[in-house]
Amino acid sequence: MSDELARVFAQPSGAFHPQGLAGPTVLRRDAGALDVEGPHFAIPPDDPQHAQRESQTDPTEMPPAYAPPTRMNAAPSPYQTEPPPSPCDERQLEAIGLTKSYRKASVEIPVLRGVDLTVRRGEFLAIVGQSGSGKSTLLHLLGTLDSPDAGSLMFEGRRIDNLPAFERDRLRNRRFGMIFQFYHLLPELTTLENVLAPLMIGKSVLGFLRARAAYRVAATRWLDLVGLSHRLKHRPRELSGGEMQRAAIARALVASPDLLLADEPTGNLDRATGREILELLCSLNRQQKLTIVMVTHDLAIAERADRVVSLVDGRVGGA
């Protein structure tokens, strides 16, 4: 963990002054690692379910043909005659002709009218549009929370919108992280337990209990990184809006996702706290090479992204 990043986000709201953050921080797996087992903590070899997983092919694992040509931190091969392609040139997520409509009584309301969008590995993409333009609907489709009426969604070369429900659930649990405008923290759980929830869901009871200590360390480190090390035992009702959003970010990142989808992450926050959350996302993108897709109606926030596309009349411009 970057001590500098942890120190910066431990400051009180409104006192944030970002500085250059030196040195790589290894808190997530390399972009070249396509396994779907979540965080890289050793599970004792006597776990029978772990042994069974090791001997079988996971249905949500991407085929080897779609693996990136080089690991992001790998040393260049002495036999290479051409430089490897930049990780940001790889198409990580691609929407092709997505359409979505909703029905209200006998009236059909079209929301998306053939969206084409490409997200490259390691980029920070912002999708802007007016309220009601379908930004959240598009993000839900990209995260497989909903299914399109037509079109297709590709992740690392594999179509995922038509996967069985249990495979889409596993994909979201292990490869995607999601941040919602309204936090969606479970009120009966503490902050630490909320962050641990994806790891609890992704493992069997026995598997989680065996790795519980390592998972608690990971969750605690993420909460420390976002400045909530003093709120581990507090419940959501005892947190401010900014603190709840920080907890939601830690929850989204604890399973080391390859892609982060953020729906108006600063929409319910005051300006100072919103800037802090945005700086955290930018730091994660720069240092962890985490791919981020964020929807927002605020052009000033969108300008911090590497690329901005607009959603107008159900279609994406500038994709």
N, C-alpha and C positions, 0 to 999 in steps of 0.2 A: 504493500500500500504506500502511496505517496504521502509522506508526513506533511509536505507542504500543502497538498490538496486537503487533507484532513484538518489541518490548522485553519486554512482559509474558511472552510464551511462550518467550523465550530464557532465562528464569530456570530454575535447577535444579528438578528435581522436588521438590514439597513446599513450594516457596517462592512459589507462585502467590498473588497478591493482586489480584483483578480490580478495576479502576477503570472509571469512565465513559470511554468511548472517543468522542472528539469528531470530528465531520466525516465525510462519506460517504467510503467507500473503493470505488473503481471497479475491481474485479478480475474482474467477470463482466458479461455483457451484461445489458441491461435486461430486465425480465420481459416487456415487450412485443415483444421481438425473437424471432420464431418460427423463425429459420433453424436448420439442423441442422449447420452447418459447423464447430462447435467453437469454439475460442478465436479472438478477433478479432485476428489478426495478418495483415498484408498478405502475400499470396503474389505473387511477381513475375508480371506480366501475361504473360510469355512462357511460362508453364507451360501446355502444351496441355491437360492434364487439367483445370486450373483453369478455362480458357476454356470447355471443354466443359461443365463443371458449371454455369457461369454461364448458359449458353444452354439448359439443360434443367431440367425440374422434378424436384426430388428426390422420390422416392417416399415418403420419411418426413416430408416437410415438411407441417405442418398446413395445412389449407385456410384461405384468408384469412378466411372467415366466423368462425373460432374465435379470431382475434386479439383480445387484450384491447382494450377500447375506447379506452384512453389509455395512453401510456407512463408508467411510474412516476415518472420525473423530468421529465416534460414540463410546460411552463408551461400554466396553464389558458387555454383559448381565450376571447377577449373576447366570443364569440357564444354561449357556453354559458349557458343559463338555469337549469340545475340542476347541482349539483356532480356530478362523475364518480363512479361507484361505487368503493368501496374495493377495492384489489387483493385483500384477504383475503376479499372476498365472492365471488370467482371460483372456480368449481369446476375445479381443475387436474387432479385424479385422482379417479376414482370407480369403486368396485367394486360390482357389482350381482349379488347372489345367488351369490357364488362358493362352489363346493363342490369338495372334493378328498379323495380316499381313496387309500390305498395297500394293496397286497396282500402278504400274507406267506403263501406257499404257497397254500392254498385259502381263507384267511381274509382278508376285506376289512375294513380298519381305517379308519373315517371320521375325518377330521381337521378339515375345515371343513364346516359344514352350512348354507350359505346366508349368507355374509358380505356385509353391505351397509355401505359405508364411503365417506365423502366427505372429500377432502383439499382445502383451499382454498389458493389461491396465497399464498405468503409466510408460512404458519403453521408452527409447530413442533408436530407431533402425536406423542404417545407412545402406544404400544400395550402394555398390560401384561397379564400372565397367568402362570400357574404353568408350571414346566418341563413340556414335553410338551403344552402347550395348542394348539400350532399356530402360534405367533407367527412363527417363521422360515419356515414353509411359506407363510403369508400374505404375508410380505415378499417371498419369491421369486416369488409370483404377481404382486404389484404391480410387481416389476421385470422381468417377463416372462422370468425364468429358468426358469420352469415354466409349464405350461398347466393351467387349471382343468378339472375334469370337466364342470362346468356353470356357467352365469353368464357375465358379461361384464366387461371392464375398459376404461374410457374414459380417455383422456388428452387434455385440452383439447378435449373434444367428439368425439373420434374413437376408434372402437373399435380396440384394439391387441392384444388377446389372440389374435385370429385372423389377425394379419399373418403373411406368410411369414417363415421363420426369418431370412433375410438382412436383412429390414426390422427385425425385432425386435433383431437384433444391432446394427444401425446406430443404432436408437433408444437402446439402452443406452449405446452408445459416445459419443453426441453430446448426449443430452438428460438421461440419468440418471447419477447418481454413486452408488456402492455401497461401504459400509464393512462388513466382516465381522468377526465376533468373533475369528477366528483369522488375521486379517491377509491371508493369501494373497499374500505377497510372493514374487517369484521369487528363489530362493536364489542363482542364478548371476549376477544383475544387481546393480549398485550401487544405492544409495538413489536417486540421480538417475535412473538408467536405469529403475528401477521406476516412478517418477513419470511418466517420458516414455512408458511403454508404451502408454497409451490413445491418445496422439497418433500413435505409430508404427503402431498397428493401424488407426486411422481414415484414414490417408492411403496413397497409393501410395508406392513407394520413392522415385520422383522427386519427388513432392510433399513428402514429409517432408524429403528432403535439401535442397530449395530453401528450406524454412522452418525448417530445423534450428536455426539460431542464435536465432530468435525463440522457438521452443519451449523451448530450453534456458533462456532468460531467464525464461519463464513458470514452468517447473518449479522453477527456483532460487528465484524469488520466493515460491512457495508453501511450499517447504521452509524458507525463511527465516521466513516467517510463523508456521509451526508450531514454530519453534525448532530446526531441524535443518540450519542453514547450515554447521555444522562436521562434518556426517556425509554429505556428498554422495558420497564415494567409498567409503563403508563398505558392506559387504554385510549382509543381514539377520542373519546369525549373530553379527555384531559389534554389534548394537543391543540395547537393553533392550526389554522388552515395551511400555512407554510410547512409546519411540522408533519401534518398528515400527508401532504404531497411528497415530502422528502421520504417518509416511510413507504409510500407507494412506489417511489423510484427504487428504493432499496429492495423492495419485494420483487419488482420487475427484473432486477439484475442479479438476484442471488443465485439463480440457476445458470448463470453465465450464458445468456442468450446470444445468438448471432445477429439478431435484428430486434431493434426497439421501436415500437409503434406508440406514439404519444398523441393523445387527443386533447387539444387545448390545455396543455399542462400548466399554464400560468393563468388560465381564464378566471379562476376564482380567488386569485391572490392579489394583494396590493402590489404596487409597482416595484417597490424595493425588493420584496420577497420574490416576485416574478423574475427580476433580473438575476437573483441568486440561483434560482432553479434553472434558468436558461444558461447561466455560466457553467453550472454543473453538467448539463447535457453537452455543452460544447467541449468541456474538458474530457468527458468520457469519449466523445467522438474522436478527439485529437489523440489522446493518450492510449485508449484501449482499441482504437480503430473500429469502434462499434458503429454499425450502420444504424441510422436513425431516420425514421419517417415521422414528421410532426405536422399536424394540421392546426391551423390558427387563422383567425380573422385579422390579426394585428400585423400589418406590414413591417413595422419596426422590429418586431420579434423575428419575422420570417427572414429579414435581411441578414441575420446571423448565420443562416444555413449556407451550405456550399451552393445549393441550387434551389430555385423557387419556381413552382408551377402554379397555375391558377385553375380553379374549377368554376366554369361558367356554363350555364345551361346544360348541366349534366355531362360536360366534356372537359378534358384537361387540355390546357394550352401550354406550350413551352416545355412539353415532356421530352 
